[in-house]
Amino acid sequence: MAFYVCDELPTLLFFTVYTAVLLFWAELYYIASDASQVYETMVQPLDSAVNLCAYVLLVALWVLSATVDRRSV
């Protein structure tokens, strides 16, 4: 189980960093086009929700994997 978590963690960290770069790009774009309100009301919450969903899904898969592994032993 620990190997599975350590194996998947870099992928999740890469996803988080990638979305942070996209968020920075979106911030620059919306500020340059004078639509900073759209950025603050739509883009930031969407980025947070996507990251939260990714973390929740991965933790759920870890829990599911741990329960399946314990049943098979």
N, C-alpha and C positions, 0 to 999 in steps of 0.2 A: 504494500500500500504506500509506504513512504517513497519508494522508487517511482510509483505512478504519479504522485503529487509533485515530486521534484522534476519529473520528466515533463509535466504539463505546465509548470509554473513559468518557464521562460516564454512559452507561447502566449500566455496571458499577459505577461509583462510587455512583450512586443506589441500586442494588440492595444494595450493601454497607451504606450508611447506613440504608436501610430495614430490613434485617435487624438492624442494631445497635439501632434503636429497638424492634423487636419483641423482641429479647433483653432489653432493659431492662425492657419491659413484663412479660415473662415472669418476670424476676427479682423484680419487685415483687409479682406475683401469687403466685408460689410461696413467697416469704418471708412474705407476709401470711397465707397459708393453712397455715403451718408445714410446708411440704413442700420445704424447701430442698435436701434430698438428691436429690429428683427433678430439680430444676433443675441441680444440679451434675453428675449422672450422665447425664442424658438431653438436656436442652435445650442446654446449652453445646456438647457435642460435635456435636450435630445442626446447630447453627448454623455451627460451624466447617466441618463436612463440606459443607454446602450452599454456603457461600461458596467453599470450595476447588474444588468441582465446577464452579461457575460460572466461576471463573477458568481452570481447566484446559480447560473446553469452549471458552471464548472464545479462549484461546491456540491451541488446536488448530484452530479455525476460521481464525485469522489465518495459521497456518502453511499450512493447506490452500489458503487464498486466495492466498498468496504463491507456492506451487508451481504452482497452476493459471495464475496470471498469467504466470509465467515460461515456461510451456510454450506459451502462446498468442502470445508475442512472437517 
